[in-house]
Amino acid sequence: MAKIYLLVAGVILCSTPACPLDNKEIFTRLRQMKTIPSQSCLEHRHDFKFPWRRGNITPIQMTQGTCYHQLMLQQIFNLFTMESSYAAWNSTLLDKLLSSLGQSLEQLEEVTLDCPDLGTDVWNYFQRIHLYLKGKEYSPCAWEVVRVEIEKYLSFM
């Protein structure tokens, strides 16, 4: 019975016009940051093992989507505030992205559901991204691969 209430709560939270799960602005900011043609970085592609695909999300995970989304956005924010990120991107565009992420995170703080089990999956996913960037010495192509990966994630939510 509790699962049904969580499901209903999730639907109600995201049926309001102010639902923070709209990633359009963040997605647009990431697109604007593209500086290298993705084709030139094909040899740098990497599977970061995104924790979920649309087909294998359980109903309880769907109700926890807001919490998961907040964890992911917080990690994206942390990633793009790294010193090496400032060296890789146009500072004006990066500041706009960080501002959009900050606004979304503020909105999500108001509606977050409790889902402690998701933190480990999110942390491991971003740990793989950090290790990849470090292994590639934060090269422009490595950052482009990560930018595309985050765009891909945003298309799932």
VMD Tcl script that draws the C-alpha trace (Angstrom):
set ca {
  {0.00 0.00 0.00}
  {2.86 2.41 0.79}
  {4.27 1.91 -2.70}
  {1.00 3.08 -4.21}
  {1.16 6.27 -2.13}
  {4.75 6.89 -3.26}
  {3.68 6.41 -6.88}
  {0.78 8.82 -6.47}
  {3.05 11.34 -4.73}
  {5.54 11.17 -7.60}
  {2.83 11.71 -10.19}
  {1.33 14.63 -8.26}
  {4.72 16.29 -7.76}
  {5.50 16.22 -11.45}
  {2.06 17.06 -12.75}
  {2.37 20.64 -11.53}
  {3.58 23.37 -13.91}
  {6.54 24.03 -11.61}
  {7.86 20.48 -11.85}
  {11.66 20.84 -11.77}
  {12.29 17.84 -13.98}
  {12.28 20.00 -17.11}
  {15.86 19.83 -18.33}
  {15.37 21.95 -21.44}
  {17.38 24.93 -20.21}
  {20.26 22.80 -18.90}
  {20.22 20.76 -22.11}
  {20.32 23.97 -24.18}
  {23.24 25.31 -22.14}
  {25.18 22.09 -22.66}
  {24.53 22.23 -26.41}
  {25.83 25.80 -26.52}
  {29.06 24.66 -24.89}
  {29.94 22.34 -27.78}
  {33.27 23.50 -29.16}
  {34.60 20.38 -30.86}
  {32.79 18.34 -33.51}
  {31.82 15.09 -31.79}
  {33.04 13.15 -34.83}
  {36.61 14.24 -34.14}
  {36.44 12.59 -30.70}
  {35.04 9.21 -31.71}
  {38.16 7.35 -30.58}
  {37.69 8.86 -27.11}
  {34.17 7.46 -26.62}
  {33.64 5.57 -23.39}
  {30.82 3.64 -21.73}
  {30.38 5.16 -18.29}
  {27.74 2.54 -17.47}
  {24.81 4.86 -16.87}
  {22.97 3.31 -13.88}
  {19.57 2.84 -15.56}
  {17.98 2.59 -18.93}
  {14.35 3.42 -19.56}
  {13.45 -0.22 -20.01}
  {14.67 -1.48 -16.64}
  {13.45 1.16 -14.19}
  {11.14 -0.41 -11.62}
  {7.94 1.34 -10.50}
  {9.48 2.23 -7.13}
  {12.48 3.77 -8.88}
  {10.11 5.85 -10.98}
  {8.59 7.29 -7.80}
  {12.07 8.12 -6.60}
  {12.93 9.85 -9.87}
  {12.91 13.30 -8.33}
  {15.48 12.28 -5.74}
  {17.60 10.51 -8.34}
  {17.40 13.56 -10.57}
  {18.56 15.81 -7.73}
  {21.53 13.54 -7.00}
  {22.49 13.54 -10.67}
  {22.16 17.30 -11.07}
  {24.24 17.86 -7.94}
  {27.01 15.64 -9.35}
  {26.81 17.41 -12.74}
  {27.13 20.72 -10.89}
  {30.15 19.40 -8.96}
  {31.74 18.13 -12.18}
  {31.45 21.46 -13.96}
  {32.77 23.44 -10.98}
  {36.09 21.59 -11.06}
  {39.09 23.78 -11.85}
  {39.82 21.74 -14.99}
  {36.29 22.45 -16.21}
  {36.95 26.19 -16.14}
  {40.04 25.60 -18.29}
  {38.05 23.56 -20.83}
  {34.95 25.68 -21.42}
  {33.97 29.23 -22.29}
  {33.52 30.85 -18.88}
  {30.37 32.76 -19.83}
  {28.64 29.61 -21.09}
  {29.89 27.61 -18.12}
  {28.53 30.22 -15.69}
  {25.13 30.09 -17.44}
  {25.09 26.29 -17.18}
  {26.00 26.42 -13.48}
  {23.30 29.03 -12.87}
  {20.68 26.82 -14.56}
  {21.84 23.80 -12.57}
  {21.70 25.81 -9.34}
  {18.15 26.95 -10.04}
  {17.02 23.40 -10.77}
  {18.67 22.12 -7.61}
  {16.91 24.79 -5.54}
  {13.55 23.75 -6.99}
  {14.27 20.07 -6.38}
  {15.14 20.65 -2.73}
  {11.48 21.53 -2.17}
  {10.08 18.23 -3.54}
  {12.75 15.57 -2.99}
  {11.63 12.11 -1.91}
  {13.76 9.95 0.38}
  {15.80 7.43 -1.62}
  {19.12 6.67 0.09}
  {19.91 3.57 -2.00}
  {20.39 5.59 -5.18}
  {23.32 7.63 -3.86}
  {25.83 4.82 -4.35}
  {24.85 4.24 -7.98}
  {25.10 7.95 -8.76}
  {28.43 8.28 -6.96}
  {29.90 5.28 -8.82}
  {28.71 6.64 -12.17}
  {30.37 10.01 -11.59}
  {33.47 8.37 -10.16}
  {33.88 6.60 -13.53}
  {33.51 9.97 -15.29}
  {36.12 11.60 -13.02}
  {38.57 8.73 -13.55}
  {38.04 8.91 -17.31}
  {38.75 12.66 -17.37}
  {41.84 12.22 -15.22}
  {43.08 9.34 -17.41}
  {42.63 11.51 -20.51}
  {44.36 14.41 -18.72}
  {41.21 16.54 -19.01}
  {41.70 16.86 -22.77}
  {39.17 18.81 -24.86}
  {37.94 15.57 -26.44}
  {37.50 13.94 -23.04}
  {35.38 16.89 -21.90}
  {33.36 16.70 -25.12}
  {32.67 13.00 -24.51}
  {31.50 13.84 -20.98}
  {29.34 16.71 -22.25}
  {27.63 14.35 -24.70}
  {27.18 11.74 -21.94}
  {25.42 14.26 -19.74}
  {23.20 15.34 -22.64}
  {22.30 11.68 -23.08}
  {21.40 11.40 -19.39}
  {19.20 14.50 -19.56}
  {17.30 13.00 -22.49}
  {16.33 10.06 -20.21}
  {14.78 12.27 -17.54}
}
mol new
graphics top color blue
foreach p $ca { graphics top sphere $p radius 0.5 }
foreach p [lrange $ca 0 end-1] q [lrange $ca 1 end] { graphics top cylinder $p $q radius 0.2 }
display resetview
